[in-house]
Amino acid sequence: MQTLADVEAGKKAREPVGRVLQEVKAKTKVNFKLLHRLVDYQLFDIERGNIMTIEELEIYAENTRSLMLYMNLHLLQVDNVQVNLAASHLGRAIGICDVIKKTPYYLAMQRGYIPNDLMIRHNVFYDRVYEKIGNTAKVVEEFYDVLLELASYAKKHLMLA
């Protein structure tokens, strides 16, 4: 498989993704350092286990959503420390909100993106998010408190952006 380093070195691309990356390199001023960071974190995320703390969730949001904002700013040739700081906080808020939004999917796929320490603090466990009542399943009340606390972390970053 062709790597980003091969594309940067100017080696002829053999794969469709490599050809697209070479075209991007030729036609834009994309920052390959940011692109490397994004790809490396996505590969790490595939192998990573559950997120244990809110700090780990913030790192996840920074290395996914904030990084995309940094790339957009770079392509727009915006180079300002305060703008980058705002992008960092906004990306973290978006990343945390994405986790909240995608919670049903993550639960179905058994991926723990909601921090374990938050779940434990509210006495909620992944295998007990739903309680069966008759023929229907209902989300346990404490799980809403977990999501509310997560939303407050996102709001904190939004206020700092």
N, C-alpha and C positions, 0 to 999 in steps of 0.2 A: 504494500500500500504506500502510495506517495504521501510524504509528510509536508507540512507547511515549510519546513526547512528546505526541502527539495525545490519547492516553488520559489522560495526566496532566492535560492542559489541559481535559478534560471534553468534548471533541468527540464527537459521536455516532458510534459505531462502525458501519461498514458491513460489515466482514468478520467471520467467525466468531472468529478469534483475537482481534481487537480487542474483540468483545463479551465474550469470556471474561475478557480483561484488565480490562475495565471492571467486570465482576462481582467479580473478585478485589479490585480497588481499593475497591469499595463495601463488601465484606463482611469484608475483612481489613486488617491494617495492614502490608501488604507494603512493603518498602523498595524503591522504584522505582530508587534509585541503584544498588543491588546488581543489580537486574534488568537495568538498562541495561548494566552492566558485563558481565554474563553473556552477554547477546545480542550486544553488541559484540565480545566475545572469540570467540564462536562464528562470527560473520561473518568475523573475522580468520583464524580457524583454517581456514576453507574455502579461503582464498586463499594461506595460508602454504605454503611449501615444506617440505622436510625439517627436522627438528629437528637442529641441529648440535652442541649441547653439553648436558650434564646440567643446566646452569643453565636453559637454554631449556625442558627437560622439566619442571623444577620450576615454572617460570612457567606452563606449560601446566596442570599439576596444580593450582596455586594458583588459577588463573582458571577452572577448571572444577569440580573436586571440593570444594576449600576454600570456594569461593564458595557452593556449595549448602549447606554446613554453616553458613556465616555467615547465610544466609537463614533456615535452620531456627532458629538461635539467636535471630535477630531476632523471628521469629514467636512464639517461646516467651518473648519479652521477657527474654532473658538478655543482660545487658550487663556483661561482665567481661573485663578485659584478658587475664588468664591463660586463661580459657576460650576466648577468640578465638585466642590463641597455640596452644593445644592443637588447636583446630579447623584452624588453618593447617597444622600438622605432620601431623595425621591426614589431612587432605585431600590433602596432597602424597604421603603414603604410599599412600593409596587410588588416586590418579591414576597413580602409577608402577606399582602392581600391575595396574591396568586395562590399561596399555600392554603389560605382560608377558602378561596373559591374552589380549589381543586381537591379539597378534603375528601369528598365522597369517592373520587377516583383513586386517591392515594390509599384510602382505607380498603377499597376493593382490591387494589394491587398489593396490599400489605407493605406499603412504603411508609416509613415513619418520618414525615416531614414536620409534624407538630412536636415540639421539644418534649422529651420524656419528663424533664423536671417539672414542666408546667402541668403535664398530665397527672403526675404523681401528687403535686401540690393540691390538685382538685379531686384527687381520689378517683381518677378515670384511667382505665387501661384499654389498650387497643382492641383487645378481644371482648371488651364489655362496653363498647360505645353504644351499641343497640341493646335494648331490652325487649324481649318478646312479650306482647300482650295479646293473648288470643291468637288470631291468625296474622297479626301485623307486628311489625318491628317499630319501636319508637326510640329516638335518640335520648340517652339519659340526660337529665337536666344539668348535671355537673359539666357535661361536655360543652354546653353553651357558655358556661363561665370561662372555660379554656379558650374558646374562640373569641370571647369578649376581651380577655386579657391580651390575646394575640393582636386583636384589632387596635387595642390601646398602644401597643408597641409601634404598630404601623403609623398611627396618628402622631405619636411622639416624633417620628422621623419626618412626617409630613410637615409638622410645625417648625422643624429645624431647617427644612429645605428652603 
